[in-house]
Structures are given as C-alpha cells and as structure tokens.
Amino acid sequence: MPDHREEDRPPDRYALIIGGSRGIGAETARLFACNRYNVAITYNKSRERALETLEKVRECNPHGSHHAFKVDVRLYGDVEELARRIEGEYPYLNVLVYSAGILQLGGIEELEPREWREVIDTNLTGAYYATKALLSSLRRAPWASIVYVSSIAGESGNVVAGPAYAASKAGLIGLAKRLAVELAGYGIRVNTVAPSFVETDMTRQFLDTPEKREKVRNLHPLRIILQPRDVANAILFLADPVWSRGITGHTLSINAGRRT
C-alpha cells in the first residue's frame, strides 16, 4: 500500500454510494461531496428523492461530476450495467460504499421464505454483486476503499430487528473480513460500520412519540439518538487513505455505548 500523506491525495476522487438516495447513504454522499469527491449514487424506487440528494451533493461540490443511477441491487444484470456506466463516467473508483438495505422485524415463526430472500438479496447479496462488478474500477485507482454499512444487529442478538436482517448484516461483516485479506494485494481496504439505532425514515415508526424517543435514548448509555451524519463521518474516516491507511477488515461500532 502506498505511503499516503495529506498532500498526496489526488484532486480527482471518485466515490459510489449504493443506496445513496436516503438516510445514511444520502448523508454519506453529501459528506463525500463536501470533501471534494465526485459522487455517484444509486436508487431503486424514488427518483425524486435521488434527485433531491443529488442537488445537495452539487451544492457541496458544484464543479464535480455527480450522477444518480437506478439500480435493483438484487439483479446482477442491473449491477453489471451500473459498473459499465461508472466506467463510462469515471476513470476509476476510489470508494465503494454499500448502504442499500431493508429492515425486517418479527421472529422466525413469522418470517416467510419470500421475505428472507428479499432481505438477504438486498442487504447482503447486493454487496457481493456490487463488489464483484466494480472491482476492476477499484483496482485501477491509485488507492481504493470499500465500506459496507452493517448494523449492531450483525453483532448482537439482543436487538429489535429480525433474523433475516441480523443474518444479512452479520454476513456483511464476514464478507468484509474475507475480502480485506483477498484484496489487500491490490491495496484495497475493506471495512464495515455497525451502527445502533439511527434516526432515518426506515426507523421513524420507533420515534413517532416522545415516549418512544425516550425509550430509544435509554437503550444507549450516552442517551442520544444517532443521526445519519454520525455514521457518514465514520464511513468517510474508514474510506480515507491517510486517516485510516492501516485499517482493514475492521468493524467500527457506532452504538453510543450500547455494546460495551
């Protein structure tokens, strides 16, 4: 791995945020743009939300090359087409962030096979698809980093999320550890972030009354409700070739003291 210094960061930096239209992914896209990255995001259902995020990205870096692509991460053909389009727009890819995900609640007795497949395909298999399809772009970069957005549910069984969600997020941690070894020869670092409860549209149902908000705060010794920016900051840190050049195969837990 090159001995990067602050002054060695190239002026042209390229990041792709899979699932970058909302929540943690959207804030990550904005933060990378504010740090002079050219940023591409993907979305599946809401083009309107993707364009809103893209506008915030452009406000942070008005001279950058920014794009939004519609992709169903469950379909390898879609992800392959995304890789071709990225190669058409960027000379290489420095950062791949996989933030696509859906939540699953309830126990195994209520969990239907269809729901299991949908959660695993979106949260875990899509990360494999994206990494495989975009690897050539990452390998061409002078430095590259992959960050998967996992969850406290992948580390602990004592969570609200159900077994499909927990299994998918634990799978991301295992995938990152294996790829950290496999891709080290290319100078590509692979890490995960594992946040606890983060206030997003996906978790709004747990925060829609003062009583619910207090309950969530009490889960965490710091008595705070994590925000998308808290996770985006950690992703930026893990992606950076100077700040975290020696970190790979690591899971950075962002849990306000919940797992100590």
C-alpha positions in Angstrom: 0.0 0.0 0.0 1.4 3.4 -0.9 2.6 5.7 1.9 -0.1 8.3 1.5 0.3 11.8 3.1 -2.1 14.7 3.3 -0.6 16.3 0.3 -0.6 13.1 -1.7 -4.4 12.9 -2.1 -5.1 13.3 -5.8 -7.5 16.2 -6.6 -9.8 13.8 -8.5 -11.5 11.4 -6.2 -14.5 9.2 -7.1 -17.0 7.6 -4.8 -20.1 5.5 -5.5 -22.7 5.2 -2.8 -25.0 2.2 -3.4 -28.3 3.1 -1.7 -27.4 6.8 -1.6 -30.8 8.4 -2.1 -31.9 8.4 1.5 -30.9 8.0 5.1 -27.3 7.1 5.9 -26.4 6.8 2.2 -27.7 10.2 1.3 -25.8 11.9 4.1 -22.7 9.9 3.2 -23.0 11.1 -0.4 -23.3 14.7 0.7 -20.4 14.5 3.1 -18.1 12.9 0.4 -19.0 15.7 -2.0 -18.2 18.3 0.7 -14.8 16.7 0.9 -14.2 17.2 -2.9 -15.2 13.8 -4.1 -17.1 13.3 -7.4 -20.1 11.3 -6.2 -22.4 8.8 -7.8 -25.4 7.4 -6.0 -27.9 4.7 -6.8 -31.6 4.4 -6.0 -34.2 1.8 -6.7 -37.7 3.2 -6.2 -37.7 7.0 -5.7 -36.1 9.0 -8.5 -37.4 12.2 -6.8 -35.5 11.5 -3.6 -32.4 10.6 -5.5 -32.5 13.9 -7.4 -33.0 15.8 -4.1 -29.9 14.1 -2.7 -28.0 14.9 -5.9 -28.9 18.5 -5.6 -27.4 18.6 -2.1 -24.3 16.8 -3.4 -23.9 19.5 -6.1 -24.4 22.3 -3.5 -21.3 20.9 -1.7 -19.2 20.4 -4.8 -20.7 22.4 -7.7 -17.8 21.6 -10.0 -17.8 17.9 -9.5 -19.1 15.1 -11.8 -22.1 13.7 -10.0 -24.7 11.2 -11.1 -27.7 9.2 -9.9 -28.4 5.7 -11.4 -31.4 3.5 -11.0 -30.4 0.0 -9.9 -32.1 -3.0 -8.4 -29.2 -4.5 -6.4 -30.9 -7.9 -6.3 -30.3 -8.3 -10.0 -26.7 -8.9 -11.1 -27.5 -7.7 -14.6 -28.5 -4.3 -13.2 -25.3 -4.1 -11.2 -23.2 -5.0 -14.2 -24.9 -2.2 -16.2 -24.1 0.1 -13.3 -20.5 -0.9 -13.5 -20.4 -0.1 -17.2 -21.9 3.3 -16.7 -19.5 4.1 -13.9 -16.6 3.2 -16.1 -18.0 5.5 -18.8 -18.2 8.4 -16.3 -15.1 8.0 -14.1 -11.5 6.8 -14.9 -11.6 4.7 -11.7 -13.4 4.4 -8.4 -11.7 5.3 -5.1 -14.5 4.4 -2.8 -17.4 2.0 -2.9 -19.9 2.4 -0.1 -22.7 -0.3 0.2 -25.6 1.3 2.1 -28.6 -0.4 0.4 -30.8 -2.2 2.9 -34.3 -3.1 4.0 -35.5 -3.8 7.5 -37.1 -6.9 8.7 -39.0 -7.2 12.0 -40.5 -10.1 13.9 -39.3 -13.6 14.8 -38.5 -16.7 12.7 -42.0 -18.1 13.2 -43.5 -15.1 11.3 -40.7 -14.9 8.8 -41.7 -16.1 5.4 -39.2 -17.6 2.9 -40.0 -14.8 0.4 -39.2 -12.1 2.9 -36.0 -13.9 3.9 -34.8 -14.0 0.3 -35.7 -10.3 -0.3 -33.8 -9.2 2.8 -30.7 -11.3 2.1 -30.7 -10.4 -1.6 -30.9 -6.7 -0.9 -28.7 -6.4 2.2 -26.0 -9.0 1.5 -26.1 -10.5 -2.0 -26.2 -7.0 -3.5 -22.9 -6.2 -1.7 -21.3 -9.2 -3.3 -22.7 -8.2 -6.7 -21.5 -4.6 -6.4 -18.0 -5.6 -5.2 -17.6 -8.1 -8.0 -18.9 -5.9 -10.8 -16.9 -2.8 -9.7 -13.7 -4.4 -8.7 -11.9 -3.5 -12.0 -12.7 0.2 -11.4 -11.4 -0.1 -7.8 -8.2 -1.8 -9.0 -7.4 1.0 -11.5 -7.5 3.6 -8.7 -4.3 4.9 -7.1 -5.9 4.0 -3.8 -9.3 2.4 -3.1 -11.5 1.5 -0.1 -14.8 -0.4 0.4 -17.1 0.3 3.3 -20.2 -1.9 4.0 -23.0 -0.5 6.2 -23.7 -3.3 8.6 -25.5 -2.9 11.9 -25.4 -3.7 15.6 -27.9 -6.4 14.6 -25.0 -8.2 12.9 -23.0 -8.2 16.2 -25.7 -8.8 18.8 -28.8 -11.0 19.1 -30.4 -8.6 21.6 -32.0 -6.3 19.0 -35.4 -5.5 17.7 -34.6 -6.4 14.1 -35.5 -9.9 13.0 -33.3 -12.9 12.0 -33.1 -12.2 8.2 -31.9 -8.6 8.9 -29.4 -9.8 11.6 -28.1 -12.6 9.3 -27.6 -10.2 6.4 -25.8 -7.7 8.5 -23.6 -10.3 10.1 -22.8 -11.6 6.6 -21.5 -8.2 5.6 -19.0 -8.3 8.5 -17.8 -11.7 7.4 -17.6 -10.7 3.8 -15.5 -7.7 4.7 -13.1 -9.7 6.8 -12.5 -12.2 4.0 -12.2 -9.5 1.3 -9.8 -7.5 3.4 -7.3 -10.3 3.1 -8.1 -11.2 -0.5 -7.9 -7.6 -1.9 -5.0 -6.4 0.2 -2.7 -7.3 -2.6 -4.4 -4.6 -4.7 -4.1 -2.1 -1.9 -7.9 -2.1 -1.5 -9.0 -1.8 2.1 -12.4 -3.3 3.2 -14.2 -2.3 6.4 -17.7 -2.2 7.9 -19.6 0.2 10.1 -22.1 -1.2 12.6 -24.4 1.5 13.9 -27.0 1.1 16.5 -30.4 2.8 16.1 -30.1 5.7 13.6 -32.9 8.2 13.0 -34.0 7.7 9.4 -37.2 7.2 7.5 -36.7 3.5 7.9 -36.9 3.8 11.7 -39.4 6.6 12.0 -42.1 4.2 13.3 -40.0 3.8 16.5 -39.7 7.5 17.1 -43.1 9.0 16.4 -43.9 9.8 20.0 -41.9 11.4 22.9 -42.3 8.2 24.8 -40.8 6.1 22.0 -37.9 8.5 21.6 -37.2 8.3 25.3 -37.2 4.6 25.2 -34.6 4.6 22.4 -32.4 7.0 24.2 -32.5 4.8 27.3 -31.1 1.9 25.2 -27.8 3.8 24.9 -25.5 4.9 27.8 -24.8 8.2 26.0 -28.6 8.7 25.9 -28.5 10.0 22.4 -30.3 9.1 19.2 -27.7 8.6 16.4 -28.1 10.6 13.3 -27.1 9.7 9.7 -24.2 12.2 10.0 -22.7 10.1 12.8 -22.4 7.1 10.6 -21.3 9.1 7.5 -18.4 10.6 9.4 -17.2 7.1 10.3 -17.6 6.0 6.7 -15.5 8.9 5.5 -12.9 8.1 8.0 -12.6 4.5 7.0 -12.5 5.4 3.3 -9.7 7.9 3.6 -6.2 6.8 2.6 -4.5 9.0 5.1 -6.7 8.8 8.2 -7.2 5.0 8.1 -4.4 3.7 5.9 -3.6 0.8 8.3 -7.2 -0.2 9.0 -8.8 -3.1 7.0 -11.1 -6.0 8.0 -12.4 -3.9 10.8 -15.9 -3.3 12.1 -16.4 0.2 13.5 -19.2 0.0 16.0 -21.2 3.2 16.3 -23.5 2.4 19.2 -23.5 5.2 21.8 -22.3 2.7 24.4 -24.9 0.1 23.7 -22.4 -2.7 23.3 -19.6 -2.0 25.7 
